[in-house]
């Protein structure tokens, strides 16, 4: 009789899968037949068994969600680490990251870093206020801050950190848990952007929750994603989305579109709509 057990994958390096079972961890490999199926990712709950002195993964249990990049499953929220300086603040990158995680049914949380490096942050803070008004959670973290609000957000949740290279994801984790010795690297002035300092995806225990630190990225490709329901994922649109003349309104060129009217009236963040429109028009070309 096969004695199947269950656990969560917390780290993958090459073909070695670290599975967490309560307070201990084991190293397992997938069974041969799994190589023809979709590979497990960090965050997956799996069934495994012990065969002699080795552990073998038999199957992946059903997922609540799945992010493509970073490759991770069963995530409660995504901390979108948004730097105000080095690299400079970009509302368009922030918008696209919000769209990306929302399409994967993951809650976006905006985590603002490096405010201490900016002499005058009033204009950016006013812009971030639009996200808060729409219903997005916005939290700030800087060296020396107590991070009480952020710690509460992370408690009991599985979170993924995402954002542009150099935004301070690894530094943020080091502040939250001083035991970490995650490699951090200064911004490359020659390139004008950060180098990838995180080599693989791993779930770390942070603030009574699990947090994934992942390689940074700044370009996002929506052409392979189903964006047909993107409008339903955007908090700015929710008060108006079912008020358009047409039930299948895409909020692009249709008449009597309540979302376009709300944008004109300043009720919807203009850059959110601009990025939504660009993505939808780009999708139409494929």
C-alpha positions as CSV (number, residue, x, y, z in Angstrom):
1,X,0.0,0.0,0.0
2,X,1.3,3.4,-1.0
3,X,1.7,5.8,1.9
4,X,1.0,9.2,0.4
5,X,1.7,12.4,2.3
6,X,1.1,16.0,1.5
7,X,3.3,19.2,1.8
8,X,4.0,22.5,0.2
9,X,7.0,23.2,-2.1
10,X,8.9,26.1,-0.7
11,X,12.1,26.0,-2.9
12,X,13.1,24.6,-6.2
13,X,16.7,24.4,-7.4
14,X,17.2,22.4,-10.6
15,X,15.4,19.1,-10.1
16,X,15.4,19.3,-6.3
17,X,12.1,20.3,-4.7
18,X,12.1,21.3,-1.0
19,X,8.8,20.4,0.6
20,X,7.7,21.8,3.9
21,X,5.8,19.5,6.3
22,X,4.8,21.3,9.4
23,X,8.2,22.2,11.1
24,X,10.5,20.1,8.9
25,X,11.6,20.1,5.3
26,X,12.5,17.3,2.9
27,X,14.1,17.1,-0.5
28,X,12.1,15.3,-3.2
29,X,12.1,14.7,-7.0
30,X,9.2,14.2,-9.3
31,X,8.4,10.7,-10.5
32,X,9.3,10.0,-14.1
33,X,5.8,10.1,-15.4
34,X,5.4,13.7,-14.1
35,X,8.0,14.8,-16.6
36,X,5.3,14.6,-19.3
37,X,3.0,16.8,-17.2
38,X,3.2,20.4,-16.0
39,X,6.1,20.8,-13.6
40,X,5.5,21.7,-10.0
41,X,6.2,25.3,-9.0
42,X,7.0,26.9,-5.7
43,X,3.8,27.2,-3.6
44,X,2.3,24.0,-5.0
45,X,0.8,21.5,-2.6
46,X,1.9,18.1,-3.7
47,X,1.4,14.4,-2.8
48,X,4.6,12.5,-2.2
49,X,5.9,9.2,-0.9
50,X,9.1,7.8,0.6
51,X,10.7,5.1,-1.4
52,X,13.6,3.5,0.5
53,X,15.8,6.6,1.3
54,X,14.3,8.9,-1.3
55,X,11.2,11.0,-1.6
56,X,9.1,11.1,-4.9
57,X,6.4,13.6,-5.8
58,X,3.4,11.9,-7.4
59,X,1.0,14.7,-8.2
60,X,0.2,18.4,-7.9
61,X,-2.9,19.2,-5.9
62,X,-5.4,21.7,-7.3
63,X,-4.2,25.3,-7.3
64,X,-6.1,28.4,-6.3
65,X,-4.0,30.5,-8.7
66,X,-0.8,30.5,-10.6
67,X,1.6,33.3,-11.6
68,X,3.7,32.8,-14.7
69,X,6.5,35.1,-13.7
70,X,7.5,34.6,-11.0
71,X,6.5,30.9,-11.3
72,X,4.6,30.4,-8.1
73,X,1.2,29.0,-7.1
74,X,-1.4,29.4,-4.3
75,X,-0.6,33.0,-3.5
76,X,-2.7,35.3,-1.3
77,X,-1.2,38.6,-2.3
78,X,1.5,40.2,-4.4
79,X,3.6,43.0,-2.8
80,X,4.4,45.2,-5.7
81,X,7.6,46.9,-4.5
82,X,7.6,50.3,-6.0
83,X,10.8,52.4,-5.8
84,X,10.5,56.2,-5.9
85,X,14.2,56.7,-6.8
86,X,17.0,54.5,-8.4
87,X,15.0,53.2,-10.2
88,X,12.6,56.1,-10.6
89,X,8.9,55.8,-9.9
90,X,6.9,54.6,-12.9
91,X,3.1,54.6,-12.7
92,X,2.9,52.7,-16.0
93,X,5.0,49.8,-14.7
94,X,3.0,49.9,-11.4
95,X,-0.2,49.7,-13.4
96,X,0.9,46.8,-15.5
97,X,2.1,44.8,-12.5
98,X,-1.3,45.5,-10.8
99,X,-3.0,44.1,-14.0
100,X,-0.7,41.1,-14.2
101,X,-1.3,39.9,-10.6
102,X,-5.0,40.8,-10.7
103,X,-5.5,38.7,-13.9
104,X,-4.0,35.8,-11.9
105,X,-6.6,36.3,-9.1
106,X,-3.9,37.5,-6.7
107,X,-4.5,40.6,-4.5
108,X,-2.1,43.5,-5.3
109,X,-0.6,45.4,-2.4
110,X,1.6,48.5,-3.3
111,X,4.7,48.7,-1.2
112,X,6.6,52.0,-1.7
113,X,10.3,52.1,-1.0
114,X,13.2,54.7,-1.1
115,X,11.0,57.7,-0.3
116,X,14.0,58.8,1.9
117,X,16.1,59.3,-1.3
118,X,13.6,61.8,-2.8
119,X,13.9,65.5,-1.9
120,X,10.4,66.3,-3.0
121,X,7.9,63.4,-3.1
122,X,4.6,65.4,-3.0
123,X,3.7,64.9,-6.7
124,X,4.3,61.1,-6.5
125,X,2.5,60.8,-3.2
126,X,-0.5,62.6,-4.7
127,X,-0.4,60.1,-7.6
128,X,-0.2,57.2,-5.1
129,X,-3.2,58.6,-3.4
130,X,-5.3,57.8,-6.5
131,X,-4.5,54.1,-6.0
132,X,-5.5,54.3,-2.4
133,X,-8.8,56.1,-3.3
134,X,-9.6,53.3,-5.8
135,X,-9.2,50.7,-3.0
136,X,-5.7,49.5,-3.4
137,X,-3.7,49.0,-0.3
138,X,-0.6,51.2,-0.2
139,X,2.2,50.8,2.4
140,X,5.5,52.5,2.9
141,X,8.8,51.0,4.0
142,X,12.2,52.7,4.4
143,X,15.4,51.9,6.3
144,X,14.8,52.5,10.0
145,X,11.0,52.3,9.8
146,X,9.2,49.9,12.2
147,X,7.1,48.4,9.3
148,X,4.2,47.6,11.7
149,X,1.6,48.0,9.0
150,X,3.6,45.9,6.6
151,X,4.1,43.1,9.1
152,X,0.4,42.9,9.8
153,X,-0.3,42.7,6.0
154,X,2.1,39.7,5.7
155,X,1.0,37.8,8.8
156,X,-0.6,34.5,8.0
157,X,-0.5,35.1,4.2
158,X,1.5,33.7,1.3
159,X,2.9,36.8,-0.4
160,X,5.1,37.3,-3.5
161,X,7.4,40.2,-3.9
162,X,7.5,41.6,-7.5
163,X,8.7,44.8,-9.0
164,X,11.5,46.3,-11.1
165,X,15.1,45.3,-10.6
166,X,16.8,47.4,-7.9
167,X,13.5,48.4,-6.3
168,X,14.7,47.0,-3.0
169,X,12.9,43.6,-2.6
170,X,15.8,41.7,-1.0
171,X,16.7,44.7,1.2
172,X,13.0,44.8,2.3
173,X,13.2,41.2,3.4
174,X,16.5,41.7,5.2
175,X,14.8,44.5,7.2
176,X,11.8,42.4,8.1
177,X,13.9,39.5,9.1
178,X,17.5,40.4,10.1
179,X,18.5,36.7,10.0
180,X,18.3,36.8,6.3
181,X,21.6,37.0,4.4
182,X,20.0,37.5,1.0
183,X,22.4,38.9,-1.5
184,X,21.8,42.5,-2.3
185,X,23.6,44.5,-4.9
186,X,23.9,48.2,-5.6
187,X,22.3,49.7,-8.7
188,X,24.5,49.4,-11.7
189,X,25.1,53.1,-12.7
190,X,26.4,52.1,-16.1
191,X,23.2,50.3,-17.0
192,X,20.9,52.6,-15.1
193,X,19.1,49.7,-13.6
194,X,19.6,46.9,-11.0
195,X,21.1,43.6,-11.7
196,X,19.2,40.4,-10.9
197,X,20.3,39.5,-7.4
198,X,17.9,36.7,-6.6
199,X,18.8,33.5,-8.4
200,X,15.8,31.3,-7.7
201,X,12.3,31.5,-6.3
202,X,11.9,30.5,-2.6
203,X,9.3,30.9,0.1
204,X,10.8,32.4,3.3
205,X,9.1,32.6,6.7
206,X,8.6,36.3,7.4
207,X,6.4,38.0,10.0
208,X,4.4,34.8,10.6
209,X,3.7,34.3,6.9
210,X,5.5,33.1,3.8
211,X,7.1,35.5,1.3
212,X,8.7,34.7,-2.0
213,X,11.6,36.8,-3.2
214,X,11.9,36.6,-7.0
215,X,14.1,38.0,-9.8
216,X,13.2,41.6,-10.8
217,X,11.8,42.5,-14.1
218,X,10.6,45.6,-15.9
219,X,9.0,44.4,-19.2
220,X,5.7,42.6,-19.1
221,X,4.1,40.7,-22.0
222,X,0.3,40.5,-22.0
223,X,0.0,38.9,-25.5
224,X,-0.2,35.4,-24.1
225,X,-2.7,36.2,-21.4
226,X,-6.5,36.2,-21.5
227,X,-7.2,39.8,-21.0
228,X,-10.9,39.6,-22.0
229,X,-11.9,40.2,-18.4
230,X,-9.2,42.6,-17.5
231,X,-11.7,45.4,-16.9
232,X,-13.3,43.4,-14.1
233,X,-10.0,43.1,-12.3
234,X,-9.4,46.9,-12.1
235,X,-10.7,48.5,-8.9
236,X,-10.9,51.9,-10.5
237,X,-13.5,50.5,-12.9
238,X,-15.7,48.6,-10.5
239,X,-18.2,51.4,-9.6
240,X,-19.0,52.0,-13.3
241,X,-18.4,48.7,-15.1
242,X,-22.0,47.5,-15.3
243,X,-23.4,50.8,-16.2
244,X,-22.3,51.0,-19.9
245,X,-24.9,50.9,-22.6
246,X,-23.5,47.6,-23.9
247,X,-23.1,44.6,-21.5
248,X,-20.0,43.5,-23.5
249,X,-18.5,47.0,-23.6
250,X,-14.7,47.0,-23.8
251,X,-14.4,50.7,-22.9
252,X,-12.5,51.6,-26.1
253,X,-14.6,53.0,-28.9
254,X,-18.1,52.2,-27.8
255,X,-20.7,54.9,-27.2
256,X,-22.2,55.7,-23.8
257,X,-19.3,54.1,-22.0
258,X,-19.5,55.0,-18.3
259,X,-15.8,54.2,-17.7
260,X,-14.7,56.6,-20.4
261,X,-17.0,59.2,-19.0
262,X,-15.6,58.7,-15.5
263,X,-12.1,59.1,-16.9
264,X,-13.1,62.5,-18.4
265,X,-14.6,63.6,-15.1
266,X,-11.4,62.7,-13.2
267,X,-13.1,59.9,-11.3
268,X,-10.8,57.2,-12.6
269,X,-7.0,57.3,-12.6
270,X,-6.2,58.5,-16.1
271,X,-2.9,56.4,-16.4
272,X,-4.8,53.2,-15.3
273,X,-7.2,53.7,-18.2
274,X,-4.4,54.6,-20.6
275,X,-2.5,51.4,-19.8
276,X,-5.7,49.3,-19.9
277,X,-6.5,50.8,-23.4
278,X,-2.9,50.2,-24.7
279,X,-3.0,46.5,-23.6
280,X,-6.5,45.9,-25.1
281,X,-5.6,47.6,-28.4
282,X,-2.3,45.6,-28.5
283,X,-4.3,42.4,-27.9
284,X,-6.5,43.3,-30.9
285,X,-3.5,43.1,-33.2
286,X,-2.9,39.4,-32.5
